[in-house]
Amino acid sequence: MSTSAASAPFVPFTVLIPARKASSRLPGKVMADLGGKPMVVRVADRAARSGAASVVIATDDAEIQAAVESHGYRALLTRADHASGTDRLSEAAQLLGLADDAIVVNVQGDEPLISPLLIAEVAAELARRPDCAMATACHLLTEAAEMFNPNIVKVTLDKQGSALYFSRAAIPWARDAFAQTREAIPAGLPIYRHMGLYAYRTSFLRTFPQLEPAPIEQFEALEQLRALWHGYRIAVRITASTAAPGVDTPADLALVRSLIQAAPNM
């Protein structure tokens, strides 16, 4: 797992971390103790090592705000009625007075092991692609079980490395190979796992909440499809790194705690 952004080309960017207390599967998880620090603070520590110009937590909870500030990070208290984390980021970007062309990287508050290098790479990818409103990341899938797992989001790309589509289904579909077996990924099939990290231009962050939700977004339960449906382009960074474990369930929390206990300075 990468722990430094030293090899990524520098581009000025701000990391915003949306952190709400409510969670359907693990309530209060962003405040869960990980080696003596709340999870959201662990996330901020990783983000701070990415080379970001600033790291700011956007929350709807005064307890989270106080915990973050006690560890030396800036926290903004945002509205509690946001429909999504992207809406919360839009409000935070406005409160910070960020310029339209400023790059914002959205790091989720339940990703305490996220690679700082990956954060920097996604910011650099958006800076490199003026034709795109967003950037994200993916890595090549190698396990058939992951390919057919609807909880693992896949993305398919065009020649320029822009997203054509995101899906919970296996895309692209290898018609002839899968007619024979689905036990292995056919050699050369460009099937990528999407990593849920996003960079935005501030101007698009302000626009996104005003866009009509897309039918494909609602059926797939993938918010990024709204941008594609409305004609916005998303640049995708292909990385050799695999996704670090996030925290959605008690089992995930136990795993991350064990990893941090084994390597407390990670």
C-alpha positions as a printed NumPy array, in Angstrom:
array([[  0.   ,   0.   ,   0.   ],
       [  1.414,   3.388,  -0.983],
       [  1.966,   5.747,   1.921],
       [  3.533,   8.752,   0.218],
       [  2.572,  11.058,  -2.622],
       [  6.189,  11.906,  -3.443],
       [  6.115,  10.27 ,  -6.898],
       [  2.875,  11.912,  -8.078],
       [  3.1  ,  15.133, -10.119],
       [  2.167,  18.092,  -7.942],
       [ -1.069,  19.962,  -8.557],
       [ -2.738,  22.231,  -5.976],
       [ -5.882,  20.627,  -4.565],
       [ -8.087,  20.571,  -1.483],
       [ -9.272,  17.386,   0.205],
       [-12.826,  17.488,   1.55 ],
       [-13.965,  14.633,   3.783],
       [-17.745,  14.318,   4.203],
       [-18.485,  12.789,   7.615],
       [-21.994,  12.279,   8.925],
       [-22.865,  10.439,  12.095],
       [-25.768,   8.456,  10.673],
       [-24.984,   5.181,   8.908],
       [-27.491,   2.473,   8.072],
       [-25.11 ,  -0.458,   8.609],
       [-22.724,   0.906,  11.236],
       [-24.061,   3.992,  13.05 ],
       [-21.408,   6.428,  14.239],
       [-18.653,   4.596,  12.392],
       [-16.636,   7.725,  11.522],
       [-16.092,   8.197,  15.272],
       [-15.063,   4.576,  15.87 ],
       [-11.767,   4.322,  17.734],
       [ -8.831,   3.161,  15.608],
       [ -5.634,   2.967,  17.6  ],
       [ -6.566,   5.885,  19.848],
       [ -7.997,   8.161,  17.129],
       [-11.493,   8.488,  15.635],
       [-11.725,   6.941,  12.182],
       [-12.355,  10.291,  10.484],
       [ -9.124,  11.651,  11.987],
       [ -7.245,   8.624,  10.635],
       [ -8.685,   9.476,   7.216],
       [ -7.554,  13.089,   7.573],
       [ -4.057,  11.905,   8.553],
       [ -3.819,   9.88 ,   5.333],
       [ -5.168,  12.77 ,   3.264],
       [ -2.661,  15.185,   4.814],
       [  0.159,  13.   ,   3.471],
       [ -1.121,  13.367,  -0.105],
       [  0.367,  16.832,  -0.626],
       [ -3.037,  18.527,  -0.461],
       [ -2.994,  22.272,   0.104],
       [ -5.601,  21.754,   2.819],
       [ -7.689,  18.997,   4.381],
       [-11.158,  19.925,   5.624],
       [-13.887,  17.757,   7.163],
       [-17.501,  18.588,   6.253],
       [-19.908,  17.247,   8.872],
       [-23.445,  17.692,  10.153],
       [-22.538,  16.794,  13.731],
       [-21.021,  19.023,  16.416],
       [-19.376,  16.06 ,  18.181],
       [-17.526,  15.085,  14.995],
       [-16.544,  18.715,  14.451],
       [-15.115,  18.967,  17.975],
       [-13.206,  15.688,  17.691],
       [-11.651,  16.709,  14.376],
       [-10.646,  20.149,  15.644],
       [ -9.099,  18.637,  18.789],
       [ -6.686,  16.798,  16.48 ],
       [ -5.717,  19.964,  14.628],
       [ -7.888,  19.682,  11.512],
       [-10.409,  22.158,  10.202],
       [-14.074,  21.111,  10.242],
       [-17.097,  22.814,   8.724],
       [-20.56 ,  22.299,  10.171],
       [-22.861,  21.76 ,   7.179],
       [-26.604,  21.241,   6.855],
       [-28.091,  17.945,   8.05 ],
       [-30.574,  17.544,   5.184],
       [-28.175,  16.806,   2.318],
       [-29.256,  13.909,   0.114],
       [-25.685,  12.825,  -0.618],
       [-22.065,  13.385,   0.282],
       [-21.594,  15.302,  -2.967],
       [-24.265,  17.789,  -1.9  ],
       [-22.408,  18.236,   1.4  ],
       [-19.159,  18.857,  -0.495],
       [-20.862,  21.467,  -2.647],
       [-21.922,  23.4  ,   0.452],
       [-18.434,  23.035,   1.952],
       [-16.751,  24.332,  -1.21 ],
       [-19.055,  27.353,  -1.099],
       [-18.284,  27.984,   2.586],
       [-14.561,  27.818,   1.795],
       [-14.933,  30.269,  -1.093],
       [-13.01 ,  28.021,  -3.493],
       [-12.436,  29.322,  -7.033],
       [-14.379,  27.744,  -9.904],
       [-11.27 ,  26.06 , -11.303],
       [-10.021,  24.78 ,  -7.934],
       [ -9.688,  20.993,  -7.66 ],
       [-11.42 ,  19.242,  -4.779],
       [-10.81 ,  15.583,  -3.913],
       [-13.611,  13.788,  -2.089],
       [-12.164,  11.297,   0.395],
       [-14.802,   9.297,   2.232],
       [-14.76 ,   9.389,   6.026],
       [-14.768,   5.571,   6.239],
       [-11.507,   5.005,   4.297],
       [ -8.859,   5.115,   7.051],
       [ -6.282,   3.17 ,   5.004],
       [ -6.615,   5.1  ,   1.736],
       [ -3.396,   5.616,  -0.2  ],
       [ -2.115,   9.217,  -0.067],
       [ -0.475,   8.639,  -3.453],
       [ -3.802,   7.629,  -4.989],
       [ -5.399,  10.857,  -3.736],
       [ -2.652,  12.89 ,  -5.417],
       [ -2.887,  10.842,  -8.624],
       [ -6.623,  11.414,  -9.002],
       [ -6.163,  15.17 ,  -8.48 ],
       [ -3.37 ,  15.183, -11.095],
       [ -5.56 ,  13.201, -13.519],
       [ -8.263,  15.858, -13.409],
       [ -5.699,  18.641, -13.827],
       [ -4.391,  16.797, -16.915],
       [ -7.871,  16.502, -18.446],
       [ -9.463,  19.947, -18.98 ],
       [-12.226,  18.231, -20.977],
       [-13.456,  16.419, -17.859],
       [-15.54 ,  17.642, -14.919],
       [-14.502,  14.802, -12.621],
       [-11.773,  12.203, -12.182],
       [-11.688,   8.881, -10.379],
       [ -9.607,   5.691, -10.297],
       [ -9.794,   1.99 , -11.085],
       [ -7.659,  -1.127, -11.157],
       [ -7.755,  -4.292, -13.261],
       [ -9.835,  -7.119, -11.843],
       [ -8.237, -10.561, -11.647],
       [-10.804, -12.644,  -9.742],
       [-13.976, -13.936, -11.395],
       [-15.864, -13.823,  -8.089],
       [-15.258, -10.066,  -7.883],
       [-16.344,  -9.594, -11.485],
       [-19.795, -11.048, -10.771],
       [-20.19 ,  -9.476,  -7.306],
       [-22.794,  -6.673,  -7.507],
       [-21.239,  -4.966,  -4.481],
       [-18.083,  -4.366,  -6.53 ],
       [-18.589,  -1.58 ,  -9.047],
       [-17.045,  -1.954, -12.483],
       [-16.14 ,   0.722, -15.017],
       [-15.427,   0.542, -18.73 ],
       [-13.302,   3.141, -20.497],
       [-12.889,   4.772, -23.886],
       [ -9.608,   5.236, -25.788],
       [ -8.792,   8.483, -23.914],
       [ -9.327,   6.889, -20.496],
       [-12.715,   8.474, -19.882],
       [-15.542,   6.492, -18.314],
       [-18.088,   5.048, -20.718],
       [-20.208,   3.475, -17.982],
       [-20.169,   2.313, -14.369],
       [-22.132,  -0.774, -13.357],
       [-22.634,  -3.374, -10.687],
       [-22.809,  -5.892, -13.52 ],
       [-19.794,  -7.44 , -15.272],
       [-18.812,  -5.005, -18.028],
       [-17.668,  -5.49 , -20.72 ],
       [-19.415,  -8.834, -21.196],
       [-17.207, -11.493, -22.832],
       [-19.982, -13.153, -24.831],
       [-18.146, -16.174, -26.235],
       [-15.908, -16.842, -23.225],
       [-18.725, -16.577, -20.691],
       [-20.867, -18.938, -22.77 ],
       [-18.235, -21.578, -21.961],
       [-17.367, -20.744, -18.34 ],
       [-17.639, -17.999, -15.743],
       [-14.976, -19.435, -13.479],
       [-12.176, -17.205, -14.789],
       [-11.674, -13.804, -16.4  ],
       [-10.734, -14.232, -20.067],
       [ -7.181, -13.175, -20.908],
       [ -7.029,  -9.579, -22.061],
       [-10.554,  -8.622, -20.953],
       [-10.362,  -4.946, -19.878],
       [-12.56 ,  -5.217, -16.813],
       [-11.785,  -2.696, -14.092],
       [-12.886,  -2.292, -10.493],
       [-13.953,   1.256,  -9.731],
       [-12.359,   2.815,  -6.659],
       [-14.73 ,   5.269,  -4.943],
       [-12.447,   8.288,  -4.899],
       [-13.385,  11.44 ,  -6.841],
       [-11.816,  14.727,  -7.829],
       [-14.028,  17.602,  -9.001],
       [-13.624,  21.091, -10.309],
       [-15.416,  23.396,  -7.886],
       [-17.608,  24.765, -10.675],
       [-18.977,  21.261, -11.288],
       [-19.483,  20.646,  -7.571],
       [-21.8  ,  23.65 ,  -7.59 ],
       [-23.623,  22.332, -10.671],
       [-24.026,  18.691,  -9.676],
       [-26.716,  19.091,  -6.978],
       [-28.877,  20.955,  -9.496],
       [-28.82 ,  18.105, -12.026],
       [-31.874,  15.898, -12.379],
       [-31.221,  12.371, -11.021],
       [-30.78 ,   9.89 , -13.858],
       [-32.837,   6.683, -14.264],
       [-29.638,   4.656, -14.688],
       [-28.309,   6.198, -11.471],
       [-31.417,   5.205,  -9.553],
       [-31.469,   1.606, -10.79 ],
       [-27.733,   1.007, -10.342],
       [-27.584,   3.094,  -7.125],
       [-24.459,   4.822,  -8.478],
       [-24.475,   8.607,  -8.154],
       [-21.631,   9.14 , -10.66 ],
       [-23.909,   7.951, -13.476],
       [-25.802,  11.234, -13.143],
       [-22.771,  13.094, -14.498],
       [-22.454,  10.763, -17.503],
       [-26.192,  10.858, -18.198],
       [-26.06 ,  14.659, -18.414],
       [-23.088,  14.561, -20.782],
       [-20.214,  15.356, -18.404],
       [-16.958,  13.447, -18.841],
       [-15.168,  11.553, -16.078],
       [-11.434,  10.872, -16.38 ],
       [-10.328,   7.546, -14.907],
       [ -6.851,   6.887, -13.57 ],
       [ -5.801,   3.233, -13.961],
       [ -3.662,   2.271, -10.993],
       [ -1.709,  -0.857, -10.153],
       [ -2.801,  -0.512,  -6.524],
       [ -5.841,  -2.363,  -5.263],
       [ -8.472,  -0.731,  -3.083],
       [ -7.605,  -0.49 ,   0.614],
       [-10.266,  -1.922,   2.926],
       [-12.979,   0.565,   3.835],
       [-15.406,   0.272,   6.754],
       [-19.067,  -0.529,   6.111],
       [-19.748,  -3.338,   8.601],
       [-18.594,  -4.466,  12.063],
       [-16.439,  -7.108,  10.334],
       [-14.747,  -4.4  ,   8.255],
       [-14.086,  -2.393,  11.413],
       [-12.499,  -5.404,  13.122],
       [-10.248,  -6.001,  10.105],
       [ -9.059,  -2.399,   9.928],
       [ -8.422,  -2.337,  13.682],
       [ -6.247,  -5.433,  13.36 ],
       [ -4.288,  -3.915,  10.471],
       [ -3.656,  -0.687,  12.379],
       [ -2.692,  -2.604,  15.513],
       [ -0.145,  -4.546,  13.463],
       [  1.256,  -1.371,  11.864],
       [  0.255,   1.623,  14.054],
       [  2.171,   4.152,  11.934],
       [  0.571,   3.146,   8.644]])
